[in-house]
Amino acid sequence: MKRYIPKKYKNPTKAIREKCIECMGGRENEGYLKLISDCGSPDCALFEFRFGKNPYNRKNLSDSR
């Protein structure tokens, strides 16, 4: 069995996403996307970033432009 080796990402949120995939059994596990969305470790420091996006870096759209 060949182990998946992730690409070297420059974006930290993408690297965190790869860590979550590895934590849930890797890409060989067919249900890894479901496992990540149902992750039961809210105490994990990476929990908020598990979807590959920074939840604290959201653009606020206003009515006035």
C-alpha positions in Angstrom: 0.0 0.0 0.0 1.5 3.3 -1.1 1.0 6.2 1.4 -0.4 9.5 0.1 2.2 12.3 0.3 0.5 15.7 0.3 1.9 18.5 -1.9 3.8 21.3 -0.2 1.3 24.0 0.2 2.2 27.6 0.8 -1.3 28.3 2.2 -1.5 27.2 5.9 -5.2 26.6 5.7 -4.7 24.0 2.9 -2.0 22.4 5.0 -4.4 22.1 7.9 -7.0 20.6 5.6 -4.4 17.9 4.6 -3.7 17.3 8.3 -7.4 16.7 9.0 -7.6 14.3 6.0 -4.6 12.4 7.4 -6.1 12.4 10.9 -9.3 10.8 9.6 -7.6 7.9 7.9 -6.2 9.4 4.7 -7.5 9.6 1.2 -7.7 5.8 1.0 -10.7 5.9 3.3 -13.7 6.6 1.0 -15.7 8.4 3.7 -13.0 10.8 4.8 -15.0 13.9 3.8 -17.9 12.8 5.9 -15.6 12.0 8.8 -14.0 15.4 8.7 -17.4 17.2 8.7 -18.6 15.0 11.6 -15.3 15.5 13.5 -15.9 15.0 17.2 -12.8 16.8 18.5 -13.8 20.4 19.1 -10.9 20.8 21.5 -8.5 20.3 18.6 -6.6 23.5 17.7 -7.3 22.9 14.0 -11.0 22.2 14.4 -12.2 25.6 13.1 -9.9 25.3 10.0 -10.9 21.7 9.1 -12.7 22.7 5.9 -9.6 24.4 4.4 -10.9 27.9 5.1 -10.0 30.5 7.7 -13.2 31.2 9.6 -11.7 34.4 11.1 -10.8 35.9 7.8 -14.3 36.6 6.3 -15.1 39.6 4.2 -18.1 41.6 5.5 -20.3 42.8 2.7 -22.2 46.0 3.3 -25.1 47.6 1.4 -23.1 50.7 0.6 -20.3 50.3 -1.8 
